[in-house]
Structure formats: C-alpha cells, structure tokens
Amino acid sequence: MSDEPSRLALLQFLRRMQQQDLARTDRWIAAEEKRLAAEADRLPPLPPPDWLIEHGIGVGRSPVRVHVGDCWDTRSRCLPADRDTARRAIAEGVEACTHCRPDTALGVLD
C-alpha cells in the first residue's frame, strides 16, 4: 500500500481549506459591515465655514491669506472667519487666495 494520500483524501483536505477560507471571509465581511454601520451612526460633518483666514508660522502668527471656506488650497493653519473679518483682512493687505478668489466673492477688488 502507498504512503501517499488518495485523490479522495486530497479533495477532502481541499474542501476543509476552502471552508476555512470562506469562514475567514465571512468574518471579514461581518467586521466591515459593523465598521460601516458605526460610521453611518456618526454625525454628519459640519459644513465648511464661509471664509477662512490662513495664518503664518511662528510667534504672532499674522494672517497671510484669505480663502473661501471650501477652498482646496487651505492649510492646517486656517481659522474660520465671518464675511466682515475676511473683507477687512483683504482691505488691510492680506493676500487673497489665487485659486478660490475670495476677493471676487466678497466684492473687494483693486
């Protein structure tokens, strides 16, 4: 008699491996469904502010640019501002972002 497993034994082994893989995939699916459900339960993100003022680096952190609230070119050094504050900053010489053009949106053009 041969010491090698029979074809039937090999197919049964393959079936057990595939069942284990399927069980692992089912666990992954359950974990992802749980993660998605938890994400859906979170509060929706707040809408962006109407205006942002970007501040420089270092002591004093003076304003360096004004942005429209949903501008793609903002940095982490931005603080929300109201319309009057953004308008005043541009009037005082703070640069307007060249991408979102807050000066146009605020009606403050040279």
KEKE-3310 file (N, C-alpha, C; in steps of 0.2 Angstrom, whole numbers, plus 5000, padded with zeros to 4 digits):
npx = (5004:5002:5011:5006:4993:4976:4967:4954:4956:4964:4955:4946:4954:4956:4943:4941:4950:4945:4933:4938:4944:4932:4925:4933:4933:4919:4920:4927:4919:4908:4914:4917:4905:4900:4909:4905:4892:4894:4901:4891:4882:4889:4889:4885:4897:4902:4897:4908:4916:4911:4921:4939:4954:4971:4985:5002:5017:5024:5029:5016:5009:5003:4990:4991:4984:4968:4954:4940:4928:4927:4939:4951:4965:4969:4977:4983:4983:4972:4959:4942:4932:4921:4911:4913:4926:4934:4933:4939:4952:4957:4956:4965:4977:4980:4984:4974:4968:4974:4967:4954:4949:4943:4942:4935:4923:4919:4918:4928:4939:4954)
npy = (4994:5011:5026:5038:5051:5047:5052:5055:5059:5070:5079:5080:5087:5099:5104:5106:5116:5126:5129:5134:5146:5152:5154:5163:5174:5177:5182:5193:5201:5203:5211:5222:5226:5230:5240:5249:5252:5258:5269:5276:5279:5290:5308:5319:5327:5344:5358:5368:5383:5400:5408:5408:5412:5411:5408:5413:5405:5403:5414:5426:5424:5430:5435:5427:5424:5424:5414:5406:5397:5383:5381:5372:5373:5376:5376:5369:5379:5387:5398:5399:5413:5427:5436:5450:5451:5444:5452:5464:5460:5458:5471:5477:5472:5458:5444:5438:5422:5414:5404:5401:5414:5424:5438:5442:5435:5442:5455:5464:5471:5477)
npz = (5000:4997:5004:5000:5000:4996:4981:4984:4998:4996:4990:5000:5010:5003:5002:5016:5018:5010:5016:5028:5023:5018:5029:5036:5027:5028:5041:5039:5031:5040:5050:5042:5039:5051:5054:5044:5048:5061:5056:5049:5059:5065:5067:5054:5044:5049:5039:5029:5034:5029:5026:5027:5036:5033:5043:5047:5051:5067:5081:5085:5073:5061:5049:5033:5021:5013:5011:5002:5011:5006:4999:4991:4993:5006:5022:5037:5046:5046:5051:5054:5048:5048:5036:5036:5043:5035:5023:5029:5031:5019:5014:5022:5017:5017:5008:4995:4991:4976:4970:4975:4975:4985:4986:4974:4977:4988:4984:4984:4975:4968)
capx = (5000:5006:5010:5004:4986:4972:4964:4949:4959:4967:4950:4943:4958:4955:4937:4942:4954:4941:4928:4941:4944:4926:4923:4938:4930:4913:4921:4930:4913:4904:4918:4917:4898:4900:4913:4901:4886:4897:4902:4884:4879:4892:4886:4887:4902:4900:4898:4914:4914:4910:4928:4945:4960:4977:4990:5008:5020:5029:5026:5012:5005:4999:4987:4994:4980:4961:4951:4933:4928:4928:4945:4955:4972:4970:4982:4980:4984:4967:4954:4935:4930:4914:4912:4917:4933:4938:4933:4943:4958:4959:4957:4971:4983:4981:4983:4968:4970:4973:4963:4947:4947:4939:4941:4930:4917:4917:4917:4934:4944:4958)
capy = (5000:5018:5031:5044:5051:5046:5058:5057:5062:5077:5083:5082:5092:5105:5106:5109:5123:5131:5131:5139:5152:5155:5157:5169:5179:5179:5186:5200:5204:5205:5216:5228:5229:5233:5246:5254:5254:5263:5276:5279:5282:5296:5314:5321:5333:5351:5362:5372:5390:5403:5411:5406:5416:5407:5412:5411:5400:5406:5419:5431:5421:5435:5432:5428:5423:5424:5409:5405:5391:5376:5381:5366:5375:5378:5373:5367:5385:5392:5399:5402:5420:5430:5440:5457:5450:5442:5458:5469:5457:5459:5478:5478:5470:5451:5441:5434:5416:5415:5398:5402:5421:5427:5445:5442:5433:5447:5461:5468:5470:5483)
capz = (5000:4996:5009:4998:5001:4990:4977:4988:5004:4994:4989:5006:5013:4999:5004:5023:5017:5007:5021:5032:5019:5017:5036:5037:5023:5032:5047:5037:5029:5046:5053:5038:5039:5058:5054:5040:5052:5066:5053:5047:5065:5067:5065:5048:5045:5048:5033:5029:5036:5023:5024:5031:5036:5035:5047:5046:5056:5072:5086:5082:5068:5057:5043:5026:5015:5014:5007:5003:5015:5004:4995:4991:4994:5013:5026:5044:5050:5044:5056:5051:5049:5045:5030:5038:5045:5029:5019:5032:5031:5012:5013:5025:5013:5017:5001:4993:4988:4969:4967:4976:4974:4990:4984:4970:4980:4993:4980:4986:4970:4967)
cpx = (5004:5005:5007:4996:4982:4970:4958:4951:4961:4961:4946:4947:4957:4948:4937:4945:4949:4935:4931:4942:4938:4924:4927:4935:4923:4914:4924:4923:4909:4908:4917:4910:4897:4903:4908:4895:4888:4898:4896:4881:4882:4888:4889:4893:4899:4901:4904:4912:4914:4917:4933:4950:4966:4982:4996:5011:5024:5025:5022:5007:5001:4996:4991:4990:4973:4958:4943:4933:4929:4934:4949:4963:4973:4975:4979:4980:4978:4962:4948:4935:4924:4916:4915:4924:4937:4939:4939:4950:4961:4960:4963:4978:4984:4980:4977:4970:4969:4969:4956:4944:4942:4937:4936:4923:4914:4916:4922:4939:4947:4955)
cpy = (5006:5022:5037:5045:5050:5052:5060:5061:5069:5081:5085:5087:5098:5108:5109:5116:5128:5133:5135:5146:5156:5158:5163:5175:5182:5183:5193:5204:5207:5211:5222:5231:5232:5240:5252:5256:5259:5270:5279:5282:5288:5302:5316:5327:5339:5354:5366:5379:5394:5406:5408:5411:5411:5411:5409:5406:5405:5411:5424:5428:5426:5432:5433:5427:5422:5419:5409:5398:5384:5376:5375:5367:5378:5374:5372:5373:5390:5392:5401:5409:5422:5434:5447:5456:5448:5448:5463:5466:5459:5466:5480:5475:5462:5448:5437:5428:5416:5409:5399:5409:5424:5434:5446:5441:5438:5454:5466:5467:5477:5487)
cpz = (5000:5002:5007:4999:4995:4987:4982:4995:5002:4993:4995:5010:5009:5001:5011:5022:5015:5012:5026:5029:5019:5024:5038:5033:5026:5038:5045:5035:5035:5049:5049:5038:5046:5058:5050:5044:5057:5062:5051:5053:5068:5064:5058:5049:5045:5042:5034:5031:5029:5021:5029:5031:5038:5038:5046:5051:5061:5077:5082:5077:5064:5051:5037:5020:5017:5009:5008:5007:5013:4999:4996:4993:5001:5016:5033:5048:5048:5050:5052:5053:5046:5039:5031:5040:5039:5024:5022:5031:5024:5011:5017:5022:5014:5010:5000:4989:4980:4966:4969:4975:4978:4989:4979:4973:4985:4990:4982:4981:4970:4961)
residu = (MET:SER:ASP:GLU:PRO:SER:ARG:LEU:ALA:LEU:LEU:GLN:PHE:LEU:ARG:ARG:MET:GLN:GLN:GLN:ASP:LEU:ALA:ARG:THR:ASP:ARG:TRP:ILE:ALA:ALA:GLU:GLU:LYS:ARG:LEU:ALA:ALA:GLU:ALA:ASP:ARG:LEU:PRO:PRO:LEU:PRO:PRO:PRO:ASP:TRP:LEU:ILE:GLU:HIS:GLY:ILE:GLY:VAL:GLY:ARG:SER:PRO:VAL:ARG:VAL:HIS:VAL:GLY:ASP:CYS:TRP:ASP:THR:ARG:SER:ARG:CYS:LEU:PRO:ALA:ASP:ARG:ASP:THR:ALA:ARG:ARG:ALA:ILE:ALA:GLU:GLY:VAL:GLU:ALA:CYS:THR:HIS:CYS:ARG:PRO:ASP:THR:ALA:LEU:GLY:VAL:LEU:ASP)
# end
